[in-house]
Amino acid sequence: MNAPVLPSDALQRVAAEAVRRSHAAAPPTGRKLPLRVGSRASPLALVQTRNFLTRLTRFCPVLRDMGAFQEYQISTEGDRNQAQRLAEIGGKGLFAKEIHEALVAGRIDFAVHSLKDLETNLPPGLVLACTLKREDARDALILRDRTVTIDPERPYDCLPEGALIGCASVRRQAQMLHVRPDLRFGLLRGNVQTRLDKLRAGACDATLLALAGLRRLGMEDRVDVVFEPHQMLPASGQGIVGVTVRESDLELRELLSAIEDPEARAVSTAERALLAELDGSCRTPIGGYARIEKGVLKLTGMIASEDGTFLLQRDIEGAPLEAARLGTELADELRRDTPSNIFEDMRRP
């Protein structure tokens, strides 16, 4: 159950300004409203942004009713270019580049992201100010032929010999090839509905998507297999929505502290520290998944070769307050036990 949102001083000030503006009892003072919330224009990104605004305004409906916040859709290079792998055109930071340019320039006040698509090193002057409660972090397999028998203990067996998998993630590809080296892979990018339409049209035999996104879109019924983390380790940050703001904007950072989920912050800190230490990018088959059990943060990390012939997985645990250290320490262990040629392959153009 979500913790109740408590009105911070910053939220109260925004609410008071919205009331003053609506009644025109006095000239606007302080921050100019509405506050603009930047987002990618994909259906999933917009759902996540609207969920963020609902969460932010839940304790004080005047913030919603008086139009204190305004959604601002931004087209990104990562969305416009669907013909190439992200690694070939600049990495997953292309899902945030134009959004963060608008944030730095002051054209927007917040930026809402799927955390797994956010680069580990943010542009100067920007900070990850808020992480929202994690949805399900697991990966889902969607089949074109939905009549096959599925054994939850052996989920890969539902795929026919030599099946073509539509996929843009080297992390998913490497883990599948490690179990099923006969599988073939073809590039499949686009928003959720685009990928499902291409699958239905016969572009591939199966594809993979984050379960969190399908749930947020109300499309969980399209899932055929949900991979448990030991069957496919999720991406760092998967299922978490993060909000970036200008580092100097202390009032908005205070405002966002009212809806921060401490557990999401701890697990994402561990996962992103691991990814950063391993120099993770879209060409890097790296997985990271943290959870808190009985007050203990448990982090699992994975690194693999793109063809799946090498795959290494390790675990570490400790106090949630040590999340960054745990991520860095586990990354060091993975790097130490991984053949050097794996990293050389990752850096090759």
The 8 nearest C-alpha neighbors of each residue, nearest first, counted from 0:
[[1, 2, 3, 132, 260, 133, 134, 4],
 [2, 0, 3, 132, 4, 260, 258, 54],
 [1, 3, 4, 0, 260, 258, 5, 132],
 [4, 2, 5, 1, 58, 258, 57, 0],
 [5, 3, 258, 257, 58, 2, 6, 57],
 [4, 6, 257, 7, 3, 58, 258, 2],
 [7, 5, 10, 11, 4, 8, 257, 58],
 [6, 8, 10, 9, 257, 5, 254, 11],
 [9, 7, 11, 10, 12, 6, 254, 253],
 [10, 8, 254, 12, 7, 11, 250, 253],
 [11, 9, 13, 7, 254, 12, 8, 6],
 [10, 12, 14, 8, 9, 13, 15, 7],
 [11, 13, 15, 9, 14, 10, 16, 8],
 [14, 12, 16, 10, 11, 15, 17, 9],
 [15, 13, 11, 17, 12, 16, 62, 10],
 [16, 14, 12, 18, 17, 13, 11, 19],
 [15, 17, 19, 13, 18, 14, 20, 12],
 [18, 16, 14, 20, 15, 19, 65, 67],
 [19, 17, 21, 15, 20, 16, 22, 14],
 [20, 18, 16, 22, 21, 17, 23, 24],
 [19, 21, 23, 17, 18, 22, 16, 27],
 [20, 22, 18, 19, 23, 17, 65, 24],
 [23, 21, 24, 19, 20, 18, 25, 17],
 [24, 22, 20, 25, 21, 19, 26, 27],
 [25, 23, 22, 19, 26, 20, 21, 18],
 [24, 26, 23, 19, 27, 20, 22, 28],
 [25, 27, 28, 23, 24, 20, 19, 16],
 [28, 26, 20, 25, 29, 16, 19, 31],
 [29, 27, 26, 30, 16, 31, 25, 19],
 [28, 30, 31, 27, 16, 12, 13, 32],
 [31, 29, 32, 28, 13, 16, 27, 34],
 [30, 32, 33, 29, 34, 27, 28, 16],
 [33, 31, 34, 67, 30, 68, 17, 16],
 [32, 34, 67, 68, 69, 35, 66, 31],
 [33, 35, 68, 32, 108, 69, 67, 36],
 [36, 34, 69, 107, 108, 68, 70, 33],
 [35, 37, 109, 70, 71, 110, 69, 107],
 [38, 36, 110, 71, 72, 109, 107, 111],
 [39, 37, 72, 111, 73, 110, 40, 71],
 [38, 40, 73, 44, 72, 41, 74, 75],
 [39, 41, 72, 73, 74, 38, 45, 44],
 [40, 42, 44, 43, 39, 45, 190, 78],
 [43, 41, 45, 44, 46, 40, 190, 216],
 [44, 42, 46, 45, 41, 47, 216, 212],
 [45, 43, 47, 41, 46, 42, 39, 48],
 [44, 46, 48, 42, 47, 43, 49, 41],
 [45, 47, 43, 49, 48, 44, 50, 42],
 [48, 46, 50, 44, 45, 49, 51, 43],
 [49, 47, 45, 51, 50, 46, 111, 44],
 [48, 50, 52, 46, 51, 47, 45, 53],
 [49, 51, 53, 47, 48, 52, 46, 54],
 [52, 50, 48, 54, 49, 53, 55, 47],
 [53, 51, 55, 49, 54, 50, 56, 48],
 [54, 52, 50, 56, 55, 51, 57, 49],
 [53, 55, 51, 57, 52, 56, 50, 258],
 [54, 56, 52, 53, 57, 51, 258, 58],
 [55, 57, 53, 59, 54, 58, 62, 60],
 [58, 56, 54, 59, 53, 55, 60, 4],
 [57, 59, 56, 4, 60, 6, 5, 55],
 [58, 60, 56, 61, 57, 62, 14, 63],
 [61, 59, 62, 63, 56, 64, 57, 58],
 [62, 60, 64, 63, 59, 65, 14, 17],
 [61, 63, 67, 60, 14, 65, 56, 64],
 [64, 62, 60, 61, 66, 65, 56, 67],
 [63, 65, 61, 66, 62, 60, 67, 17],
 [64, 66, 61, 63, 62, 67, 17, 21],
 [67, 65, 63, 68, 64, 62, 33, 69],
 [66, 68, 33, 62, 65, 32, 17, 34],
 [69, 67, 34, 33, 66, 35, 70, 36],
 [68, 70, 35, 33, 36, 34, 71, 66],
 [69, 71, 36, 35, 37, 72, 68, 38],
 [70, 72, 37, 36, 35, 38, 69, 73],
 [73, 71, 38, 40, 39, 37, 70, 74],
 [72, 74, 39, 38, 40, 75, 98, 71],
 [73, 75, 39, 40, 72, 76, 78, 79],
 [76, 74, 77, 78, 94, 97, 73, 79],
 [77, 75, 79, 78, 93, 80, 94, 74],
 [76, 78, 93, 94, 75, 79, 80, 85],
 [79, 77, 76, 75, 80, 81, 94, 74],
 [78, 80, 76, 77, 81, 75, 74, 189],
 [79, 81, 78, 82, 77, 76, 83, 88],
 [82, 80, 188, 83, 79, 189, 78, 77],
 [83, 81, 80, 84, 188, 186, 187, 79],
 [84, 82, 81, 85, 87, 80, 88, 186],
 [83, 85, 86, 87, 167, 88, 82, 186],
 [84, 86, 90, 88, 87, 91, 89, 83],
 [87, 85, 90, 281, 84, 282, 89, 88],
 [86, 88, 85, 84, 89, 83, 90, 348],
 [89, 87, 85, 86, 90, 84, 83, 93],
 [88, 90, 86, 87, 85, 93, 91, 92],
 [91, 89, 86, 85, 92, 281, 93, 88],
 [90, 92, 93, 116, 94, 85, 281, 118],
 [93, 91, 118, 94, 95, 90, 96, 117],
 [92, 94, 77, 96, 91, 95, 76, 90],
 [95, 93, 77, 92, 75, 91, 96, 76],
 [94, 96, 98, 93, 92, 97, 99, 117],
 [97, 95, 93, 99, 98, 92, 94, 100],
 [98, 96, 100, 99, 95, 75, 101, 73],
 [99, 97, 95, 101, 100, 96, 102, 73],
 [98, 100, 102, 101, 96, 97, 95, 103],
 [99, 101, 97, 103, 102, 98, 104, 96],
 [100, 102, 104, 106, 98, 99, 103, 107],
 [103, 101, 99, 107, 105, 100, 104, 106],
 [102, 104, 100, 105, 101, 99, 245, 124],
 [105, 103, 101, 102, 106, 100, 107, 99],
 [106, 104, 102, 107, 103, 101, 108, 100],
 [105, 107, 101, 104, 102, 108, 35, 103],
 [108, 106, 35, 102, 105, 101, 109, 36],
 [107, 109, 35, 34, 36, 102, 244, 105],
 [110, 108, 36, 244, 243, 37, 107, 35],
 [109, 111, 37, 243, 242, 36, 38, 244],
 [112, 110, 242, 38, 241, 48, 37, 109],
 [113, 111, 241, 114, 240, 242, 110, 117],
 [112, 114, 240, 115, 116, 239, 241, 117],
 [113, 115, 236, 117, 116, 241, 240, 239],
 [114, 116, 236, 237, 113, 117, 235, 234],
 [117, 115, 114, 113, 91, 118, 94, 92],
 [116, 118, 114, 115, 92, 119, 95, 91],
 [119, 117, 92, 120, 121, 91, 116, 115],
 [118, 120, 275, 121, 271, 117, 274, 272],
 [121, 119, 118, 122, 275, 117, 123, 92],
 [120, 122, 119, 118, 125, 123, 126, 127],
 [123, 121, 125, 124, 120, 99, 126, 103],
 [124, 122, 125, 121, 126, 246, 120, 103],
 [123, 125, 246, 245, 122, 126, 247, 103],
 [126, 124, 245, 246, 123, 244, 122, 121],
 [127, 125, 246, 243, 128, 244, 245, 124],
 [126, 128, 243, 129, 242, 241, 244, 125],
 [127, 129, 243, 126, 252, 242, 244, 255],
 [128, 130, 242, 259, 241, 127, 255, 131],
 [129, 131, 241, 259, 264, 240, 263, 260],
 [132, 130, 260, 240, 259, 239, 133, 263],
 [131, 133, 260, 263, 239, 134, 130, 262],
 [134, 132, 239, 238, 263, 131, 135, 136],
 [133, 135, 238, 211, 136, 239, 132, 237],
 [136, 134, 211, 137, 238, 210, 133, 237],
 [137, 135, 238, 237, 134, 211, 233, 138],
 [136, 138, 135, 210, 233, 226, 209, 227],
 [139, 137, 209, 210, 226, 208, 225, 233],
 [138, 140, 225, 208, 210, 207, 224, 209],
 [141, 139, 207, 224, 223, 206, 222, 225],
 [140, 142, 223, 222, 206, 205, 207, 139],
 [143, 141, 205, 144, 145, 204, 223, 140],
 [142, 144, 204, 205, 199, 145, 198, 141],
 [145, 143, 142, 146, 147, 204, 205, 141],
 [144, 146, 147, 142, 143, 223, 141, 148],
 [145, 147, 144, 148, 143, 142, 149, 157],
 [148, 146, 145, 157, 149, 144, 158, 142],
 [149, 147, 157, 146, 150, 145, 156, 154],
 [150, 148, 157, 154, 151, 147, 156, 224],
 [149, 151, 153, 152, 154, 148, 156, 157],
 [152, 150, 154, 153, 149, 224, 225, 226],
 [151, 153, 150, 154, 149, 155, 230, 156],
 [154, 152, 150, 151, 155, 156, 149, 157],
 [155, 153, 151, 156, 150, 152, 157, 149],
 [154, 156, 157, 153, 158, 179, 178, 175],
 [155, 157, 154, 158, 153, 149, 159, 150],
 [158, 156, 155, 149, 154, 147, 148, 159],
 [157, 159, 156, 155, 162, 160, 205, 204],
 [160, 158, 162, 161, 157, 156, 182, 204],
 [159, 161, 162, 181, 158, 182, 179, 156],
 [160, 162, 182, 181, 183, 159, 163, 158],
 [163, 161, 182, 159, 160, 183, 204, 158],
 [164, 162, 183, 203, 204, 184, 182, 161],
 [165, 163, 184, 205, 206, 203, 204, 166],
 [166, 164, 206, 187, 185, 203, 186, 184],
 [165, 167, 187, 186, 168, 164, 206, 185],
 [166, 168, 186, 187, 188, 84, 169, 165],
 [169, 167, 170, 171, 166, 172, 281, 284],
 [168, 170, 172, 284, 171, 173, 305, 282],
 [171, 169, 284, 168, 173, 172, 285, 174],
 [172, 170, 174, 168, 169, 173, 175, 231],
 [171, 173, 169, 175, 170, 174, 176, 168],
 [174, 172, 307, 305, 176, 170, 175, 171],
 [175, 173, 177, 171, 176, 172, 307, 231],
 [174, 176, 172, 177, 178, 173, 179, 171],
 [177, 175, 180, 179, 307, 173, 178, 174],
 [176, 178, 307, 174, 175, 179, 308, 173],
 [179, 177, 176, 175, 180, 174, 155, 307],
 [178, 180, 176, 181, 175, 177, 182, 155],
 [181, 179, 176, 182, 177, 178, 307, 175],
 [182, 180, 161, 179, 160, 183, 176, 162],
 [183, 181, 161, 162, 180, 179, 163, 176],
 [184, 182, 163, 162, 161, 164, 181, 185],
 [185, 183, 164, 163, 165, 166, 182, 186],
 [186, 184, 165, 166, 164, 187, 163, 183],
 [185, 187, 166, 167, 165, 188, 184, 84],
 [186, 188, 165, 166, 167, 185, 194, 189],
 [189, 187, 81, 167, 186, 194, 190, 166],
 [190, 188, 193, 194, 81, 191, 187, 78],
 [189, 191, 193, 192, 194, 41, 188, 42],
 [190, 192, 194, 193, 195, 189, 208, 213],
 [191, 193, 195, 194, 190, 196, 189, 197],
 [194, 192, 196, 190, 191, 195, 189, 197],
 [195, 193, 197, 191, 196, 192, 189, 198],
 [194, 196, 198, 192, 197, 193, 199, 191],
 [197, 195, 199, 193, 198, 194, 192, 200],
 [198, 196, 200, 194, 199, 195, 202, 193],
 [199, 197, 195, 201, 202, 200, 196, 203],
 [198, 200, 196, 201, 197, 143, 195, 202],
 [201, 199, 197, 198, 202, 196, 203, 195],
 [202, 200, 198, 203, 199, 197, 204, 143],
 [201, 203, 198, 197, 200, 204, 199, 165],
 [204, 202, 163, 201, 198, 165, 205, 164],
 [203, 205, 163, 143, 164, 162, 142, 198],
 [206, 204, 142, 164, 141, 203, 143, 165],
 [205, 207, 165, 141, 164, 140, 166, 142],
 [208, 206, 140, 139, 141, 166, 138, 205],
 [209, 207, 139, 138, 210, 140, 206, 213],
 [208, 210, 138, 211, 212, 139, 137, 213],
 [209, 211, 213, 139, 138, 212, 137, 214],
 [212, 210, 214, 238, 135, 209, 134, 213],
 [213, 211, 215, 214, 210, 209, 216, 43],
 [212, 214, 218, 216, 210, 219, 215, 211],
 [215, 213, 217, 219, 211, 216, 212, 218],
 [214, 216, 212, 217, 213, 211, 46, 43],
 [215, 217, 213, 214, 218, 212, 43, 46],
 [218, 216, 214, 215, 219, 213, 220, 212],
 [219, 217, 213, 220, 216, 221, 214, 215],
 [218, 220, 214, 213, 221, 222, 217, 210],
 [221, 219, 218, 222, 217, 223, 213, 214],
 [220, 222, 219, 218, 223, 141, 213, 142],
 [223, 221, 141, 220, 219, 224, 139, 140],
 [222, 224, 141, 140, 142, 221, 225, 145],
 [225, 223, 140, 139, 222, 226, 154, 141],
 [226, 224, 139, 138, 140, 227, 137, 223],
 [227, 225, 138, 230, 231, 139, 137, 224],
 [226, 228, 230, 229, 231, 225, 137, 232],
 [229, 227, 232, 231, 230, 226, 233, 137],
 [228, 230, 227, 231, 232, 226, 233, 299],
 [231, 229, 227, 228, 226, 232, 174, 154],
 [232, 230, 228, 229, 226, 233, 227, 174],
 [231, 233, 228, 286, 229, 230, 287, 288],
 [234, 232, 286, 137, 288, 287, 231, 136],
 [235, 233, 286, 237, 287, 236, 115, 232],
 [234, 236, 287, 270, 237, 115, 286, 288],
 [235, 237, 115, 114, 267, 239, 234, 238],
 [236, 238, 115, 136, 234, 239, 235, 114],
 [237, 239, 136, 134, 211, 133, 135, 236],
 [240, 238, 133, 114, 237, 236, 131, 113],
 [239, 241, 113, 114, 131, 112, 130, 238],
 [240, 242, 130, 112, 114, 129, 111, 113],
 [243, 241, 111, 129, 110, 128, 127, 112],
 [242, 244, 127, 110, 128, 126, 109, 125],
 [245, 243, 109, 125, 126, 246, 128, 108],
 [244, 246, 125, 248, 247, 124, 126, 103],
 [247, 245, 125, 124, 126, 248, 244, 249],
 [246, 248, 245, 249, 124, 125, 244, 250],
 [249, 247, 245, 246, 250, 251, 252, 244],
 [248, 250, 252, 251, 247, 253, 246, 245],
 [249, 251, 253, 252, 248, 9, 254, 255],
 [252, 250, 254, 253, 249, 248, 255, 9],
 [251, 253, 249, 255, 254, 250, 128, 256],
 [252, 254, 250, 256, 251, 255, 9, 249],
 [255, 253, 251, 9, 10, 252, 256, 257],
 [256, 254, 252, 257, 253, 258, 129, 251],
 [255, 257, 259, 253, 258, 254, 252, 129],
 [258, 256, 255, 254, 259, 7, 5, 4],
 [259, 257, 256, 255, 4, 260, 55, 131],
 [258, 260, 256, 129, 130, 131, 257, 261],
 [259, 261, 131, 132, 263, 262, 130, 264],
 [262, 260, 264, 263, 259, 265, 130, 132],
 [261, 263, 265, 264, 260, 266, 291, 132],
 [264, 262, 260, 266, 261, 265, 132, 267],
 [263, 265, 261, 267, 262, 130, 266, 268],
 [264, 266, 262, 268, 263, 267, 319, 322],
 [267, 265, 289, 269, 263, 268, 264, 290],
 [266, 268, 270, 264, 269, 236, 265, 263],
 [267, 269, 265, 271, 266, 270, 323, 322],
 [270, 268, 326, 322, 323, 272, 266, 267],
 [269, 271, 267, 235, 273, 287, 272, 268],
 [270, 272, 274, 268, 273, 269, 267, 275],
 [273, 271, 326, 275, 269, 274, 270, 323],
 [272, 274, 326, 330, 327, 270, 276, 271],
 [275, 273, 271, 279, 277, 272, 276, 278],
 [276, 274, 278, 272, 277, 273, 119, 271],
 [275, 277, 273, 278, 274, 327, 330, 272],
 [276, 278, 274, 279, 275, 330, 273, 334],
 [279, 277, 275, 276, 274, 280, 283, 273],
 [280, 278, 274, 277, 283, 275, 285, 281],
 [281, 279, 283, 282, 90, 278, 91, 86],
 [280, 282, 86, 283, 90, 91, 85, 279],
 [283, 281, 280, 86, 345, 169, 284, 279],
 [282, 284, 280, 281, 279, 285, 345, 169],
 [285, 283, 170, 169, 303, 302, 305, 173],
 [286, 284, 302, 301, 283, 170, 303, 279],
 [287, 285, 234, 301, 232, 233, 300, 235],
 [288, 286, 300, 235, 270, 234, 299, 233],
 [287, 289, 299, 298, 233, 235, 270, 300],
 [290, 288, 298, 266, 297, 299, 270, 296],
 [289, 291, 297, 296, 266, 292, 298, 288],
 [292, 290, 296, 295, 294, 297, 293, 289],
 [291, 293, 295, 294, 290, 296, 297, 289],
 [294, 292, 295, 291, 296, 290, 297, 318],
 [293, 295, 292, 291, 296, 318, 319, 317],
 [296, 294, 292, 291, 318, 293, 317, 297],
 [297, 295, 291, 319, 317, 316, 290, 318],
 [296, 298, 316, 289, 290, 315, 291, 295],
 [299, 297, 289, 315, 314, 288, 316, 296],
 [300, 298, 314, 288, 287, 313, 289, 315],
 [299, 301, 287, 313, 286, 312, 314, 298],
 [302, 300, 312, 286, 285, 311, 287, 313],
 [301, 303, 285, 311, 284, 310, 286, 312],
 [304, 302, 310, 309, 284, 311, 307, 305],
 [303, 305, 307, 309, 306, 341, 308, 173],
 [304, 306, 173, 307, 169, 284, 303, 172],
 [307, 305, 304, 173, 308, 176, 177, 172],
 [308, 306, 177, 173, 176, 304, 309, 305],
 [307, 309, 306, 177, 304, 310, 176, 303],
 [310, 308, 304, 303, 307, 311, 177, 306],
 [311, 309, 303, 302, 307, 304, 308, 312],
 [310, 312, 302, 301, 303, 309, 313, 333],
 [313, 311, 301, 300, 302, 310, 299, 314],
 [312, 314, 300, 299, 301, 311, 333, 315],
 [315, 313, 299, 298, 300, 316, 312, 329],
 [314, 316, 298, 297, 329, 299, 325, 313],
 [317, 315, 297, 296, 298, 295, 314, 325],
 [316, 318, 296, 295, 319, 297, 321, 315],
 [317, 319, 320, 321, 295, 296, 322, 316],
 [320, 318, 322, 296, 321, 265, 295, 317],
 [319, 321, 318, 322, 265, 323, 317, 296],
 [322, 320, 319, 318, 324, 323, 325, 317],
 [323, 321, 269, 325, 319, 324, 320, 265],
 [324, 322, 269, 326, 325, 272, 268, 321],
 [323, 325, 327, 321, 326, 322, 328, 269],
 [326, 324, 328, 322, 323, 327, 329, 321],
 [327, 325, 273, 269, 272, 323, 329, 324],
 [326, 328, 330, 324, 273, 325, 329, 272],
 [327, 329, 325, 331, 330, 326, 324, 332],
 [328, 330, 332, 326, 331, 327, 325, 333],
 [329, 331, 333, 273, 327, 332, 328, 276],
 [332, 330, 334, 328, 329, 333, 335, 327],
 [333, 331, 329, 335, 330, 334, 336, 328],
 [334, 332, 330, 336, 335, 331, 337, 329],
 [333, 335, 331, 337, 332, 336, 330, 277],
 [336, 334, 332, 333, 337, 331, 338, 330],
 [335, 337, 333, 334, 332, 338, 311, 331],
 [336, 338, 334, 335, 333, 339, 341, 311],
 [339, 337, 340, 341, 336, 342, 335, 334],
 [340, 338, 341, 342, 337, 343, 334, 335],
 [339, 341, 343, 342, 338, 344, 337, 345],
 [342, 340, 344, 339, 343, 338, 304, 345],
 [343, 341, 345, 344, 340, 339, 346, 338],
 [342, 344, 340, 346, 345, 341, 347, 339],
 [343, 345, 347, 341, 342, 346, 340, 304],
 [346, 344, 342, 343, 347, 283, 282, 341],
 [347, 345, 343, 344, 348, 342, 282, 283],
 [346, 348, 344, 345, 343, 342, 282, 341],
 [347, 346, 87, 345, 344, 86, 282, 343]]
